[in-house]
Every structure is written in structure tokens, then in C-alpha cells.
Amino acid sequence: MFDKNFQDKVLASMIAVPEFASVASQHLTSSEFDGPMAQNMALMATDFWKKYESVLTGFALVENIKSLVAKGTIQKTEGPLYGAEFKRLKAIDTSDWKFTLDRLIAFVKHQKIRAMIDGAVKKHLPKEDFQSIEKMMDEIKAITALHEVKGYDYWGENEIKEREQVRKEEALMRQIGISTGIKRLDEVLHKQGFYKKELYVFLAPPKRGKSMSLLFFSNQASLQGKNVAHFTCEVSKEVCAARLDAMNADIPSKQLNERAGRVASAVLAGVPSGKVYFFEYPTKCLSVQEMERQIKALKIEKGINIDMICVDYLDILKPSRHGADKYEDQGSISEELRAMAWRCSCPVITASQVNRAGAGKQLIGGTDVAGSFEKIMVADEIITISATDEELAQGIARLHFSQSRNSGTATITIETAFDRGRFYKNYVDDVV
């Protein structure tokens, strides 16, 4: 329920300000107002807007009152009281309607969140139905996100000048996106690296470098002073750390134990300002919701803002909601990853398997994806990693831009050094 002053402000704005009525009619119900008259006034205002897209007029009020009297909802003697209330509300200052609208949106959001929590406690908690509770939590996050979205005035003078300023600043920057660590790859990507709010999916057969590539990208980002959250559901955090040690110390993985002192000294000598946080989960136990929880915890507990998220890998994540089959689940996970990139305002890099037919190809395409094609449809960039058995033995791999929303097309051949934890060692050649 609203307090009296706020209720008057809401009702006055509903019958005076079209922009306010437009929002209020979508989210308010008459039960949220205190007293039969206020409830009826709110109902008349919202119904009138929904039907005519106009604020309630004096003439419409009179006609509505006649209808209420005919239905027996109110007494005929109450009619003049509604007229007097309408005049009183019309006299209220609504010049601060934007402030009132912000308060109203916060109220509606909190009411929905409270209702969801109450429903979870009463309906799902006694049954230990945690999956339904997780789904409700996702809906609560969606409410928050949707209420934070504001319209962007493309033709607005301030917006035009803001775009101009951003472009001038980017023109002076050596690197706009987060560098992949592979110069030729950066040159093809539209922001010269991984860019905020975008989802990148690397497709490859087993043992062709999916995990190696994601570790390489995480390491490169940290060397640029960026903070990375690296989630792994296949390779343990110990193995991840060992591969980075081999990479950063330039020592073969098999020699890490016997050369432990040199490894530690080399890594300590090159500690960058950026961080890499590993989060290890069992297969099919990590959801996007859990990733965001960990990212928020880093901000609260350590004051760390995450600049890039790596997820190893898409196919073995847990969906926040289960579809009819595993293919629908994979599509859902991909959508959730891209939504996380938007909410966290940073790039999300992940990988996915290709099918058996694709595994034997010299050049893999997006259609070779294993399982549901839906899982890569929302990706901004789909880059395949191809290598024949002979090339793999020689340390050669091919990066191919299979599908791209913003970048160009290219096939880039690189030399790898998997024995030293390094996905990329040297550039060989490419075809653009």
C-alpha cells in the first residue's frame, strides 16, 4: 500500500501526465491503492489509458461514474464526491512526475520481488524444490534489469556529442578491446580484441585447444591489467594454474616439478596489475546465476571489478531453466551467457564442441557444431579451431571466423606450444 501523500502524487500524475500513465497502466493494480475511491480512480485511469492511450478526462470520469452507479459498484450520492476528488487531484503539482515515477518503479519492483520470495518460501521451500527457487531468482534479476533500461535518444544532441567524444578517445587508444594476444586475430575483430557486452564462442573438436585457448586469453587479459573471472568445469584449477605457470615461465609442463624454484621466480618477476581468478565446478553444476554471484562477491569482498569472463565450456554448464531436451538447454545457456555479458558489461569468451563429421575437417564451420545449432546463434563471433592429426603433432592450428556479427572474415594459421601451456606461439599465415 502507498502512503497518503505518495498515493495522491501517483493518482494526480496518472490523470495529468501521459508518460506517467503509460508506465503506471502496465504495472499498477487498483488493489495497491488505499480506499475504494482511490482504487476506483486508479482503475478508471488505467483502463482509459489502455483503451484510448490518453489520460482520464473530466467527461470520461462522469461517464465512468454513471457506469459504476448502474452496476451498483457505488451509490448515486457518491458521484459528486468523485468529481470533487478529481478536481483536488488535478490541482496537485505534478511537475516532479519523473521523480514520482522513479519511486513508483522501485515500489513495483520491490513488490514483485517480495511476492516471488513469499511464493518461494511457501510453495517451493517445503518441497525442497530449489530449481523453481533458482528460476524465481532469475525472474527477480530480470525485473531489476528491465527497470534499469532507459530509452536511448539517437538524434539527441547530447547523445551525438557523447558518441563523438567516445570515438575521439578510441581513436587515440592503441587498443580498444581486450587484446587476444594474437595480433592477426585482433586485426580482424571489430574492436581490435574482445569487446564488452559481446559473446565469443570458439568451436573445436576434443583435444584441439579449447581449454588452452581460453587460458591463453585469460592470461593475456591479465597482462594488460584486466581482471578476469575464469570458470572451469572440465580442467581443475590446479591444472589451469600449472598451464599458466608453464606459459609464463616458458618451461615445459613436464618439467614444472623439477624446476619449481625457477618457475616460481619467473612468475613472481612478471606479476601484472591484472588478476585471474579461477573458479572450479563439477560438470553440469555451474549456472550463469552462480557465475554472477561469484563476480558480485569479488566486488563486495575484494573491491575487484571483472573486465572479462572466460567459461570452459558452454556444453557442460547447468541451465537456469530446463527445456524439453538437452538441445534446448544448450540454446538457453548460450542466451544466458550473452545476457551476462550485457549485465556485467564485459566480454564473455567460451567454447563448444563440434560434431564427429567436423572433427575430421581441415577447416571447421559453424554448421559443424555438436548438438543444437541454437547454442551459437546468439554469439557475436564464432571462431573455429581446426587442425588435422598431422598438423596437431606439428603444433599447427587454424583459426577461422565462421560467423560474425560485427567483424570481417579470415582464416589465420598459428603455431602452438601446448607442451608449454601456450595456445599461441607464432603467427604462420592467413587468408583474409
C-alpha positions in Angstrom: 0.0 0.0 0.0 1.1 3.6 -0.7 1.2 6.3 2.0 -1.4 9.0 1.5 0.9 11.7 0.0 2.6 9.3 -2.4 -0.8 7.9 -3.4 -2.1 11.3 -4.2 1.0 12.1 -6.3 0.6 8.8 -8.2 -3.1 9.4 -8.9 -2.5 13.0 -9.9 0.3 12.1 -12.3 -1.9 9.3 -13.8 -4.6 11.8 -14.8 -2.3 14.6 -15.8 0.9 13.1 -17.4 0.6 10.8 -20.4 4.2 9.5 -20.0 3.4 8.5 -16.4 0.0 7.0 -17.2 1.7 4.8 -19.9 4.1 3.2 -17.4 1.6 3.1 -14.5 -1.1 1.3 -16.6 1.4 -1.5 -17.3 2.5 -2.2 -13.7 -0.1 -1.0 -11.2 -3.3 -2.7 -10.0 -6.1 -0.9 -8.1 -5.5 -3.1 -5.1 -2.3 -1.3 -4.3 -4.3 1.9 -3.5 -5.9 2.5 -0.1 -9.6 3.0 0.0 -12.5 2.3 -2.5 -12.4 5.8 -4.1 -8.7 5.7 -4.8 -9.0 2.2 -6.1 -11.8 3.1 -8.5 -10.0 6.3 -9.6 -6.9 4.2 -10.4 -8.9 1.6 -12.2 -10.6 4.2 -14.3 -7.4 5.9 -15.2 -5.5 2.7 -16.2 -8.4 1.3 -18.2 -8.9 4.6 -20.0 -5.2 4.7 -20.9 -5.1 1.1 -22.1 -8.2 1.6 -24.3 -7.5 5.1 -25.7 -3.9 5.9 -24.8 -5.0 9.1 -23.2 -5.2 10.4 -19.6 -8.6 10.3 -18.0 -10.7 13.4 -18.8 -13.4 15.0 -16.8 -16.0 13.9 -19.3 -14.7 10.3 -19.3 -14.8 10.4 -15.5 -18.5 11.4 -15.5 -19.3 8.6 -17.9 -17.4 6.1 -15.8 -19.2 7.1 -12.7 -22.5 6.6 -14.4 -21.4 3.1 -15.3 -20.3 2.4 -11.7 -23.6 3.6 -10.4 -25.5 1.4 -12.9 -23.5 -1.6 -11.9 -24.1 -0.9 -8.2 -20.4 -0.5 -7.5 -21.0 2.9 -5.9 -24.1 4.8 -4.8 -25.5 7.7 -6.9 -24.9 10.1 -4.0 -21.2 9.3 -4.2 -20.9 10.7 -7.8 -20.3 14.3 -6.7 -17.6 13.1 -4.3 -15.7 11.5 -7.2 -16.0 14.8 -9.1 -14.6 16.7 -6.2 -11.7 14.2 -5.8 -10.9 14.5 -9.4 -10.6 18.3 -9.1 -8.5 18.0 -6.0 -6.1 15.7 -7.8 -5.9 18.0 -10.8 -4.8 20.8 -8.5 -1.8 18.8 -7.2 1.6 19.8 -8.7 2.9 17.1 -11.0 5.9 18.9 -12.3 8.1 16.4 -10.5 6.4 13.4 -12.1 9.7 11.9 -13.2 10.8 11.6 -9.5 7.4 10.1 -8.6 7.8 7.6 -11.5 11.2 6.5 -10.2 9.7 5.9 -6.8 6.8 4.1 -8.3 9.0 1.8 -10.4 11.1 1.0 -7.3 7.9 0.2 -5.4 6.6 -2.1 -8.1 9.9 -3.9 -8.4 10.1 -4.5 -4.6 6.5 -5.7 -4.5 7.2 -8.2 -7.3 10.4 -9.4 -5.6 8.6 -9.7 -2.2 5.8 -11.7 -3.9 8.3 -14.1 -5.5 10.2 -14.6 -2.3 7.0 -15.3 -0.4 5.9 -17.7 -3.1 9.3 -19.5 -3.0 9.2 -19.9 0.8 5.6 -21.1 1.0 5.4 -23.2 -2.2 8.8 -24.5 -3.1 11.0 -24.5 0.0 8.9 -27.1 1.9 9.3 -29.4 -1.1 13.0 -28.6 -1.4 12.2 -27.6 -5.0 15.4 -25.5 -5.4 15.2 -25.5 -9.1 12.0 -23.5 -9.1 13.5 -21.1 -6.5 16.5 -20.6 -8.8 14.1 -19.8 -11.6 12.3 -17.2 -9.4 15.7 -15.6 -8.6 16.4 -15.3 -12.3 13.0 -13.6 -12.7 13.9 -11.2 -9.9 17.1 -10.3 -11.7 15.2 -9.8 -14.9 12.8 -7.3 -13.1 15.8 -5.3 -11.9 17.4 -5.3 -15.3 14.3 -4.3 -17.2 13.5 -1.4 -14.9 17.0 -0.1 -15.3 16.7 0.0 -19.1 16.2 3.6 -20.4 15.4 4.7 -24.0 18.4 6.0 -26.0 17.7 9.1 -28.0 19.8 8.5 -31.1 19.1 12.0 -32.6 19.6 13.8 -29.2 22.3 16.5 -29.3 23.9 15.2 -26.1 23.9 11.7 -27.4 25.5 12.7 -30.7 28.3 14.7 -28.9 28.8 11.7 -26.5 29.3 9.3 -29.4 31.7 11.8 -31.0 33.8 12.1 -27.7 33.9 8.3 -27.3 35.2 7.9 -30.9 37.8 10.5 -30.5 39.0 8.8 -27.3 39.0 5.4 -29.0 40.9 6.8 -32.0 43.7 7.8 -29.6 43.8 4.4 -27.9 46.3 1.8 -29.0 43.9 -1.0 -28.1 40.1 -0.5 -27.8 39.1 -4.1 -26.9 41.0 -6.5 -24.7 43.7 -8.0 -26.9 43.5 -11.7 -27.6 47.3 -11.9 -27.6 47.2 -12.8 -31.3 47.8 -9.7 -33.4 46.3 -11.1 -36.5 43.1 -12.1 -34.6 42.9 -8.6 -33.1 43.1 -7.0 -36.5 40.0 -8.9 -37.7 37.9 -8.3 -34.6 35.9 -5.0 -35.0 37.3 -3.5 -31.8 40.8 -4.9 -32.1 40.1 -7.5 -29.4 37.3 -8.8 -27.1 34.8 -6.1 -26.5 32.3 -5.5 -23.7 28.7 -6.9 -23.8 29.7 -9.5 -26.5 29.7 -13.3 -26.6 32.6 -15.1 -28.3 32.3 -18.9 -29.0 35.3 -21.0 -30.1 34.4 -24.2 -31.7 36.7 -27.2 -31.8 36.9 -31.0 -31.6 38.3 -32.6 -28.5 42.0 -32.1 -27.8 42.3 -29.3 -30.3 42.9 -26.5 -27.8 39.6 -25.2 -26.5 40.8 -25.1 -22.8 44.3 -24.0 -23.9 42.8 -21.1 -25.9 40.6 -19.8 -23.0 43.5 -20.0 -20.6 45.7 -18.1 -23.0 43.1 -15.4 -23.5 42.7 -15.0 -19.7 46.4 -14.8 -19.2 46.8 -12.2 -21.9 44.0 -10.0 -20.5 45.6 -10.0 -17.0 49.0 -9.0 -18.6 47.1 -5.9 -19.9 45.9 -5.0 -16.4 42.5 -6.5 -16.8 40.7 -8.6 -14.2 39.4 -12.0 -15.4 37.0 -14.5 -13.9 37.8 -17.9 -15.4 35.2 -20.6 -14.7 36.3 -24.2 -15.4 34.0 -27.3 -15.4 36.4 -29.7 -17.1 40.0 -28.9 -16.1 40.9 -28.5 -12.4 42.1 -25.2 -11.1 45.5 -26.9 -10.3 45.9 -27.9 -13.9 44.8 -24.4 -15.1 47.4 -22.8 -12.8 50.1 -25.3 -14.0 49.4 -24.4 -17.6 49.7 -20.7 -16.9 53.0 -21.4 -14.9 54.4 -23.2 -17.9 53.3 -20.4 -20.2 54.6 -17.5 -18.1 57.8 -19.2 -17.1 58.3 -20.6 -20.7 59.1 -24.1 -19.2 57.6 -27.4 -20.5 54.7 -28.6 -18.3 56.6 -31.9 -17.6 59.5 -30.0 -16.0 57.5 -27.9 -13.6 58.2 -30.0 -10.6 61.9 -30.5 -11.1 62.3 -26.7 -11.9 59.8 -25.5 -9.2 62.1 -22.7 -7.9 62.8 -21.3 -11.4 59.1 -21.4 -12.2 58.2 -19.5 -9.0 60.9 -16.9 -9.6 59.9 -16.4 -13.2 56.2 -16.0 -12.4 56.8 -13.7 -9.4 59.1 -11.5 -11.6 56.3 -10.8 -14.0 53.2 -10.3 -11.8 50.9 -7.9 -13.7 48.4 -5.5 -12.3 45.6 -7.6 -13.7 44.1 -10.6 -11.9 43.0 -14.1 -13.0 40.5 -15.8 -10.6 39.9 -19.5 -11.2 36.5 -21.0 -10.2 36.3 -24.7 -10.4 33.0 -26.6 -10.5 31.9 -30.2 -11.4 30.5 -30.8 -14.8 26.8 -29.7 -15.1 26.9 -27.9 -11.7 27.8 -24.4 -12.8 25.0 -22.0 -13.9 25.2 -18.4 -15.2 23.5 -17.3 -12.0 26.3 -18.8 -9.9 28.9 -17.0 -12.1 27.3 -13.7 -11.5 27.1 -14.4 -7.7 30.9 -15.0 -7.7 31.6 -11.9 -9.7 29.5 -9.8 -7.3 31.3 -11.4 -4.3 34.6 -10.3 -5.8 33.3 -6.8 -6.0 31.9 -6.8 -2.4 34.7 -8.7 -0.7 37.8 -7.6 -2.6 36.7 -4.5 -4.4 37.6 -6.2 -7.7 35.7 -5.3 -10.9 35.8 -8.0 -13.5 36.7 -6.9 -17.0 36.4 -10.3 -18.8 34.8 -13.7 -18.2 36.0 -17.0 -19.6 33.9 -20.1 -19.4 35.3 -23.6 -20.0 32.9 -24.6 -21.5 29.3 -24.0 -22.8 28.3 -27.6 -23.3 28.9 -28.7 -19.7 27.2 -25.8 -17.9 24.0 -26.1 -16.0 20.9 -24.3 -17.4 19.0 -22.0 -15.1 15.8 -23.5 -16.5 15.4 -26.9 -18.2 13.8 -27.2 -21.6 12.3 -30.2 -23.3 15.7 -31.7 -24.0 19.4 -31.1 -23.8 19.5 -29.3 -27.1 17.0 -26.7 -25.9 19.1 -26.4 -22.7 22.2 -25.6 -24.7 20.4 -22.8 -26.5 19.1 -21.5 -23.2 22.7 -21.5 -21.7 24.0 -19.5 -24.7 21.3 -16.9 -24.3 22.1 -16.6 -20.6 25.8 -16.2 -21.3 25.1 -13.3 -23.7 22.7 -11.7 -21.1 25.5 -12.0 -18.5 27.9 -10.2 -20.9 25.3 -7.4 -21.2 24.6 -7.2 -17.4 28.3 -7.3 -16.5 29.3 -5.0 -19.4 32.3 -7.2 -20.3 33.2 -9.8 -22.9 32.3 -13.4 -22.3 34.5 -16.0 -24.0 33.6 -19.6 -24.1 34.0 -22.8 -26.2 31.8 -25.6 -27.6 32.3 -29.0 -29.2 31.9 -29.8 -32.9 30.3 -33.0 -34.2 32.1 -36.1 -35.4 32.0 -35.1 -39.1 33.5 -31.7 -38.3 36.3 -33.2 -36.2 38.0 -34.7 -39.3 37.8 -31.5 -41.4 40.7 -29.3 -42.3 38.5 -26.3 -41.9 35.6 -26.4 -39.5 32.5 -24.2 -40.0 29.6 -23.2 -37.7 27.4 -25.8 -39.1 29.7 -28.5 -37.7 28.7 -27.6 -34.1 27.7 -30.6 -32.0 24.2 -30.7 -30.6 21.9 -27.7 -31.0 22.7 -25.0 -33.6 20.7 -22.7 -31.3 23.6 -22.5 -28.9 25.7 -20.4 -31.2 23.0 -18.3 -32.9 23.2 -15.5 -30.3 27.0 -15.4 -30.3 28.6 -12.2 -31.7 31.6 -14.0 -33.0 32.0 -17.8 -33.8 35.6 -18.8 -34.4 36.6 -22.3 -35.2 39.9 -24.1 -34.2 40.9 -26.7 -36.9 43.9 -29.0 -37.2 44.4 -32.3 -38.8 46.2 -35.0 -36.8 49.4 -34.3 -38.6 49.1 -30.5 -38.0 48.3 -31.1 -34.3 51.5 -33.1 -34.0 53.4 -30.3 -35.7 51.9 -27.7 -33.4 49.8 -26.1 -36.2 46.2 -24.8 -35.8 43.8 -22.8 -37.9 41.5 -20.1 -36.6 38.6 -19.4 -38.9 35.9 -16.7 -38.5 32.9 -18.9 -39.3 30.1 -16.4 -38.4 30.5 -12.8 -37.3 28.1 -10.1 -36.3 30.5 -7.2 -36.5 33.9 -8.3 -37.7 35.4 -9.4 -41.0 36.2 -12.8 -42.3 39.5 -14.5 -42.1 41.4 -17.8 -41.7 44.5 -17.5 -39.6 47.1 -20.2 -39.2 49.1 -20.2 -36.0 51.9 -22.2 -34.3 51.0 -23.6 -30.9 53.1 -24.8 -28.0 50.7 -27.0 -25.9 53.7 -28.6 -24.1 54.3 -25.2 -22.5 50.7 -24.4 -21.8 50.7 -22.0 -24.7 47.8 -21.9 -27.2 49.6 -19.4 -29.4 53.4 -19.2 -30.1 53.8 -17.7 -33.5 51.8 -16.5 -36.5 52.2 -18.6 -39.7 49.9 -17.1 -42.3 46.3 -16.2 -43.1 43.8 -15.8 -45.9 41.5 -12.7 -45.4 
